[in-house]
Every structure is written in structure tokens, then in C-alpha cells.
């Protein structure tokens, strides 16, 4: 059964690398991490419903590109 363990280990490692690569690419283009947001929201604001994925990304795109008129740095 060591072959099966090695296969599982390789699959898990590749899956983790893929997730890390996706997260890195998203951060490089200015997209924040939704899973990190959910963890923060649950820990810090347990009484509030977190934004769904679509609303979260729309909010951050609006902040990034200065929605509401004019450029905003932060």
C-alpha cells in the first residue's frame, strides 16, 4: 500500500500548489482572497452575514477603480 500513499501525497501536494498559484496570481492582479475574507468575517463579525463571492469581488473592484467618481488610492 505504500504506492497508494504516495499517490495520495502527490495528488494532495499538486492540489495545494494549484491553490497557492491561483491565490498568488489573484493577489498579483489586485484581487483579494475570498476565503481569507470569510475567515476574518466569521472571527471578527459573527453577528453579520458575510458578502457572497460576487458581491465581495464587485465591492473590491469598485474600491480598486474608484467607483463613485474620481480615483481613490485606498
N, C-alpha and C positions, 0 to 999 in steps of 0.2 A: 503493500500500500504506500510506500514512500513516493512512488510515481504520482499517485493521486494527490498527495500532499503538495508535491512540487507544482503540479498543475494548478491547484487552488492558489498557492502562493504567487505564482506568476500572474494568474488572472487578477488577483486582488491588487498586486503591485501595478499592473498596467492600468487598471481601473482608477487607482489613486493618482497615478501620473497624469492620466487623461483629465481628471477633475482639476488637478492642480494647474495643468496647462490652460484649461478653459478659464479658470479663475484669474490666472496671470494675464491672459490675453484681454479679458474683460476689464481688469484694472488698468491695463496699459492704454485702453481707449476711453477710460473715464467712466466705466460702468461699475458701480459699487456692487458688493457681494450681497445678494438677497438672503442667503442662508445666515450670514453674519447679522444682517438686519433683524431677521426673525428671532435669533438667539438674544440679541440686545433688547428687542421689544418685549419678549417674554420675561426677561430678567428685570428690566427697568420699569416697564409699564404693563404689569399683568392685568390691570383693570381695563386696558384699551385693546380694541380689536386691531391687529396689525393690517397694513395695506396688503392687498393681493399683489401678485408679481407684476401685473400690467400697470396698476396704479403706482407702484413703487418706482418702476422704471420711467414712467411718464413724469413723475414728480422730479426725479433726478435729472432727466433730460431738460425739463423746464428750468431747473436751477442752473444747470450747466450752460445753457444757451441764453439765459437771461429773459425768460418769459415775463410778460408784464411790462415790456418796454425797456429798452436800454440794456447795455451789457452789465452783468454782475460778476464780480470776481469770486465771491463765496456765497 
